Amino acid sequence: MKKSVFVLTRAALVAAIYFALATALKPVSFGAVQFRLSEALVLLPLFMPESIIGITVGCFLSNFLYSTMYDVIFGTIATCLAGVLTYLLRRHKLLAVLPPLILNALLVPVIWIVDGSDAAYFLNFGLILASETLVVGVIGFPLTILLEKALRRAGLAIYTGKKDEVYVRIPRTAEKEDD
């Protein structure tokens, strides 16, 4: 399979999963007290750079269908920036959790103030920070680490030494038996 098709397919899958999670959990994915489980995917750029496009498109589509135009624009920008910053911090995995937490906690309450739906900035800041910490830090981080290990075991790996290389299919060799 060509590398470009592989990367595009992965980005599309991430977008579809983000949108599906936001849609399936719509009652708790949008609003002042939200638990947007799809936000757990914003840590995928730690090892899958193409997921930046996927989370951005997935966020755009879910906001476009279920939220306000301000959220479509600024929420999508916040998610894209969080993905890019997570990717840039990929060598410091614990620090890479911070961009989605901080950007969403700062920007989402501003969206609600601008569109007139809620004026309690600091209360909403705290609520969004708490929900993002739970979704991204407590749920998303362990799942991301487990997914990365599973992909490595399956033969799909990204090397993050001095020189980053794109995903490479590592041929499976006969595994050594320790019997």
DAMO-V595319 format. One record per run of one state. SS is the DSSP state (H for helix, E for strand, C for the rest). FROM is the first residue (numbers start at 1). TO is the last residue. If there is no record, write none. Layout:
BEGIN
SS|FROM|TO + SS|FROM|TO
END
This chain:
BEGIN
C|1|2 + H|3|24 + C|25|25 + H|26|29 + C|30|36 + H|37|46 + C|47|50 + H|51|66 + C|67|68 + H|69|88 + C|89|94 + H|95|114 + C|115|120 + H|121|153 + C|154|155 + E|156|157 + C|158|159 + E|160|160 + C|161|163 + E|164|164 + C|165|167 + E|168|169 + C|170|179
END
